[in-house]
């Protein structure tokens, strides 16, 4: 028997939207739990420890972003995908600061499934990982067993997506990696609107965290992509 690709906690207070998401996810063999409030979501997450949470931002008894932070603090490996009608750049950047993806309403259900699948692909690890040597670039070290990062011997707290992006840059050494390759290999996006700024957003997050511990590390080739100095 084929195992389920993961367990998803859907937190959505509109029953019609919650039903559509649940039916589609189950059709694609995900195990699904649903909650309509922050309180229900907390209880479900504590009992079951889902692999991913699909969170509406505006909930009857609280803010989905605050809930996401709370769930991530309890379960650091939890993948967070926000689904909301709010689509201003400030809202998106704020949510991506600690989440893994952001989908605006109205949405295409196939896109939601693809996004959840892609997020889980880059955030989930096997139950038992073989010991693997760390990746190193200059004073930067990525532990491929614990998925942790250090610069100049100091820990760098990264979200799963930030880690995946930095790992891909490290694996490519000093080469400039085009933006479309980053979208394909880190986000698994095959068809992304040219105006998408998800790469630029995450590069800025990495720079802020890495540059606090040493000289600037990530370089930009304008109109091409990014690399390591």
One Martini backbone bead per residue (centre of mass of N, CA, C, O) as a GRO file, in nm:
protein
  229
    1UNK     BB    1   0.096   0.036   0.022
    2UNK     BB    2   0.058   0.367  -0.017
    3UNK     BB    3   0.167   0.636   0.123
    4UNK     BB    4   0.119   0.924   0.250
    5UNK     BB    5   0.252   1.248   0.176
    6UNK     BB    6   0.078   1.377   0.419
    7UNK     BB    7  -0.010   1.611   0.679
    8UNK     BB    8  -0.289   1.843   0.683
    9UNK     BB    9  -0.365   2.161   0.818
   10UNK     BB   10  -0.679   2.316   0.794
   11UNK     BB   11  -0.732   2.679   0.830
   12UNK     BB   12  -1.082   2.750   0.791
   13UNK     BB   13  -1.394   2.945   0.817
   14UNK     BB   14  -1.485   2.858   0.529
   15UNK     BB   15  -1.652   2.583   0.440
   16UNK     BB   16  -1.623   2.580   0.128
   17UNK     BB   17  -1.312   2.601   0.126
   18UNK     BB   18  -1.246   2.366   0.312
   19UNK     BB   19  -1.376   2.150   0.131
   20UNK     BB   20  -1.206   2.186  -0.122
   21UNK     BB   21  -0.931   2.133   0.010
   22UNK     BB   22  -0.994   1.854   0.128
   23UNK     BB   23  -1.072   1.701  -0.128
   24UNK     BB   24  -0.810   1.755  -0.289
   25UNK     BB   25  -0.604   1.640  -0.088
   26UNK     BB   26  -0.731   1.353  -0.069
   27UNK     BB   27  -0.704   1.286  -0.370
   28UNK     BB   28  -0.374   1.326  -0.315
   29UNK     BB   29  -0.330   1.151  -0.031
   30UNK     BB   30  -0.389   1.326   0.197
   31UNK     BB   31  -0.397   1.406   0.518
   32UNK     BB   32  -0.684   1.560   0.691
   33UNK     BB   33  -0.731   1.858   0.883
   34UNK     BB   34  -0.984   2.063   1.045
   35UNK     BB   35  -1.018   2.425   1.108
   36UNK     BB   36  -1.194   2.739   1.220
   37UNK     BB   37  -0.985   2.793   1.456
   38UNK     BB   38  -0.736   2.851   1.670
   39UNK     BB   39  -0.820   2.654   1.889
   40UNK     BB   40  -0.853   2.402   1.711
   41UNK     BB   41  -0.568   2.402   1.590
   42UNK     BB   42  -0.406   2.361   1.846
   43UNK     BB   43  -0.527   2.088   1.927
   44UNK     BB   44  -0.453   1.931   1.669
   45UNK     BB   45  -0.145   1.985   1.664
   46UNK     BB   46  -0.084   1.854   1.942
   47UNK     BB   47  -0.195   1.561   1.868
   48UNK     BB   48  -0.060   1.518   1.548
   49UNK     BB   49   0.163   1.656   1.395
   50UNK     BB   50   0.190   1.799   1.126
   51UNK     BB   51   0.354   1.876   0.823
   52UNK     BB   52   0.121   2.088   0.746
   53UNK     BB   53  -0.005   2.433   0.714
   54UNK     BB   54  -0.320   2.577   0.611
   55UNK     BB   55  -0.357   2.934   0.639
   56UNK     BB   56  -0.559   3.160   0.742
   57UNK     BB   57  -0.540   3.488   0.842
   58UNK     BB   58  -0.855   3.529   0.890
   59UNK     BB   59  -0.991   3.476   1.207
   60UNK     BB   60  -1.231   3.480   1.453
   61UNK     BB   61  -0.983   3.436   1.704
   62UNK     BB   62  -0.750   3.540   1.496
   63UNK     BB   63  -0.420   3.513   1.367
   64UNK     BB   64  -0.257   3.316   1.139
   65UNK     BB   65   0.033   3.418   1.185
   66UNK     BB   66   0.046   3.374   1.488
   67UNK     BB   67  -0.017   3.076   1.469
   68UNK     BB   68   0.228   2.998   1.301
   69UNK     BB   69   0.440   3.078   1.509
   70UNK     BB   70   0.342   2.888   1.730
   71UNK     BB   71   0.367   2.619   1.575
   72UNK     BB   72   0.671   2.651   1.501
   73UNK     BB   73   0.778   2.662   1.797
   74UNK     BB   74   0.676   2.361   1.852
   75UNK     BB   75   0.735   2.289   1.521
   76UNK     BB   76   0.997   2.353   1.323
   77UNK     BB   77   0.918   2.149   1.067
   78UNK     BB   78   0.678   2.305   0.994
   79UNK     BB   79   0.476   2.378   0.731
   80UNK     BB   80   0.391   2.706   0.585
   81UNK     BB   81   0.068   2.805   0.443
   82UNK     BB   82  -0.082   3.086   0.307
   83UNK     BB   83  -0.440   3.179   0.288
   84UNK     BB   84  -0.548   3.485   0.117
   85UNK     BB   85  -0.686   3.806   0.029
   86UNK     BB   86  -0.421   3.923   0.097
   87UNK     BB   87  -0.192   4.116  -0.151
   88UNK     BB   88   0.014   4.279  -0.029
   89UNK     BB   89   0.348   4.314  -0.005
   90UNK     BB   90   0.357   4.336   0.306
   91UNK     BB   91   0.203   4.074   0.367
   92UNK     BB   92   0.386   3.877   0.217
   93UNK     BB   93   0.655   3.943   0.352
   94UNK     BB   94   0.563   3.890   0.643
   95UNK     BB   95   0.491   3.586   0.602
   96UNK     BB   96   0.774   3.495   0.465
   97UNK     BB   97   0.955   3.540   0.721
   98UNK     BB   98   0.827   3.234   0.839
   99UNK     BB   99   0.725   3.112   0.594
  100UNK     BB  100   0.686   2.912   0.276
  101UNK     BB  101   0.402   3.032   0.173
  102UNK     BB  102   0.171   3.224  -0.062
  103UNK     BB  103  -0.186   3.243  -0.109
  104UNK     BB  104  -0.432   3.380  -0.311
  105UNK     BB  105  -0.746   3.507  -0.327
  106UNK     BB  106  -0.834   3.348  -0.566
  107UNK     BB  107  -0.777   3.001  -0.634
  108UNK     BB  108  -0.598   2.733  -0.760
  109UNK     BB  109  -0.612   2.412  -0.667
  110UNK     BB  110  -0.361   2.302  -0.819
  111UNK     BB  111  -0.168   2.507  -0.694
  112UNK     BB  112  -0.197   2.425  -0.403
  113UNK     BB  113  -0.097   2.137  -0.433
  114UNK     BB  114   0.179   2.212  -0.550
  115UNK     BB  115   0.276   2.382  -0.311
  116UNK     BB  116   0.256   2.172  -0.087
  117UNK     BB  117   0.439   1.963  -0.220
  118UNK     BB  118   0.691   2.146  -0.241
  119UNK     BB  119   0.725   2.213   0.056
  120UNK     BB  120   0.756   1.917   0.156
  121UNK     BB  121   1.001   1.842  -0.018
  122UNK     BB  122   1.190   2.073   0.136
  123UNK     BB  123   1.114   1.996   0.460
  124UNK     BB  124   1.124   1.701   0.458
  125UNK     BB  125   1.236   1.418   0.631
  126UNK     BB  126   1.355   1.141   0.707
  127UNK     BB  127   1.336   0.934   0.969
  128UNK     BB  128   1.626   0.832   0.861
  129UNK     BB  129   1.949   0.964   0.856
  130UNK     BB  130   2.230   0.977   0.717
  131UNK     BB  131   2.546   1.044   0.745
  132UNK     BB  132   2.662   1.374   0.654
  133UNK     BB  133   2.849   1.590   0.521
  134UNK     BB  134   2.926   1.900   0.525
  135UNK     BB  135   2.871   2.216   0.402
  136UNK     BB  136   3.116   2.440   0.245
  137UNK     BB  137   3.171   2.813   0.262
  138UNK     BB  138   3.403   2.924   0.404
  139UNK     BB  139   3.239   3.024   0.708
  140UNK     BB  140   3.028   2.820   0.600
  141UNK     BB  141   2.788   2.579   0.753
  142UNK     BB  142   2.614   2.276   0.655
  143UNK     BB  143   2.400   2.049   0.808
  144UNK     BB  144   2.271   1.750   0.653
  145UNK     BB  145   2.134   1.619   0.918
  146UNK     BB  146   2.010   1.886   1.088
  147UNK     BB  147   1.957   2.148   0.925
  148UNK     BB  148   2.202   2.344   0.985
  149UNK     BB  149   2.361   2.671   1.058
  150UNK     BB  150   2.694   2.826   1.015
  151UNK     BB  151   2.885   3.127   1.109
  152UNK     BB  152   3.173   3.149   1.250
  153UNK     BB  153   3.037   2.936   1.469
  154UNK     BB  154   2.748   3.056   1.430
  155UNK     BB  155   2.425   3.047   1.455
  156UNK     BB  156   2.161   3.005   1.199
  157UNK     BB  157   1.834   3.095   1.171
  158UNK     BB  158   1.628   2.885   0.966
  159UNK     BB  159   1.420   2.819   0.741
  160UNK     BB  160   1.353   2.575   0.523
  161UNK     BB  161   1.372   2.763   0.272
  162UNK     BB  162   1.635   2.906   0.339
  163UNK     BB  163   1.805   2.652   0.345
  164UNK     BB  164   1.751   2.556   0.054
  165UNK     BB  165   1.871   2.806  -0.083
  166UNK     BB  166   2.154   2.802   0.043
  167UNK     BB  167   2.232   2.517  -0.047
  168UNK     BB  168   2.222   2.574  -0.353
  169UNK     BB  169   2.441   2.790  -0.351
  170UNK     BB  170   2.666   2.618  -0.229
  171UNK     BB  171   2.662   2.389  -0.448
  172UNK     BB  172   2.746   2.634  -0.665
  173UNK     BB  173   2.923   2.818  -0.534
  174UNK     BB  174   3.049   3.088  -0.739
  175UNK     BB  175   2.804   3.068  -0.902
  176UNK     BB  176   2.559   3.189  -1.104
  177UNK     BB  177   2.210   3.175  -1.033
  178UNK     BB  178   1.937   3.165  -1.184
  179UNK     BB  179   1.618   3.237  -1.103
  180UNK     BB  180   1.476   2.996  -1.251
  181UNK     BB  181   1.640   2.777  -1.100
  182UNK     BB  182   1.550   2.843  -0.815
  183UNK     BB  183   1.247   2.794  -0.864
  184UNK     BB  184   1.280   2.493  -0.947
  185UNK     BB  185   1.472   2.375  -0.706
  186UNK     BB  186   1.328   2.513  -0.447
  187UNK     BB  187   1.004   2.556  -0.545
  188UNK     BB  188   0.897   2.395  -0.800
  189UNK     BB  189   0.869   2.599  -1.038
  190UNK     BB  190   0.760   2.617  -1.379
  191UNK     BB  191   0.519   2.854  -1.366
  192UNK     BB  192   0.618   3.183  -1.327
  193UNK     BB  193   0.566   3.488  -1.286
  194UNK     BB  194   0.779   3.748  -1.368
  195UNK     BB  195   0.684   3.924  -1.099
  196UNK     BB  196   0.808   3.750  -0.906
  197UNK     BB  197   0.959   3.792  -0.551
  198UNK     BB  198   1.055   3.541  -0.385
  199UNK     BB  199   1.360   3.543  -0.420
  200UNK     BB  200   1.423   3.830  -0.322
  201UNK     BB  201   1.303   3.792  -0.041
  202UNK     BB  202   1.493   3.554   0.054
  203UNK     BB  203   1.759   3.694   0.007
  204UNK     BB  204   1.710   3.917   0.218
  205UNK     BB  205   1.696   3.729   0.460
  206UNK     BB  206   1.978   3.605   0.436
  207UNK     BB  207   2.142   3.863   0.450
  208UNK     BB  208   2.053   3.955   0.730
  209UNK     BB  209   2.168   3.698   0.878
  210UNK     BB  210   2.465   3.675   0.757
  211UNK     BB  211   2.574   3.980   0.782
  212UNK     BB  212   2.576   3.975   1.102
  213UNK     BB  213   2.851   3.758   1.084
  214UNK     BB  214   2.967   3.916   0.822
  215UNK     BB  215   3.044   3.950   0.526
  216UNK     BB  216   2.924   3.971   0.238
  217UNK     BB  217   2.794   3.678   0.047
  218UNK     BB  218   2.570   3.772  -0.146
  219UNK     BB  219   2.529   3.796  -0.490
  220UNK     BB  220   2.448   4.019  -0.772
  221UNK     BB  221   2.318   3.963  -1.105
  222UNK     BB  222   2.177   4.166  -1.291
  223UNK     BB  223   1.927   3.985  -1.465
  224UNK     BB  224   2.011   3.684  -1.351
  225UNK     BB  225   2.130   3.643  -1.030
  226UNK     BB  226   2.291   3.427  -0.782
  227UNK     BB  227   2.563   3.424  -0.534
  228UNK     BB  228   2.887   3.366  -0.404
  229UNK     BB  229   3.177   3.535  -0.283
   0.00000   0.00000   0.00000
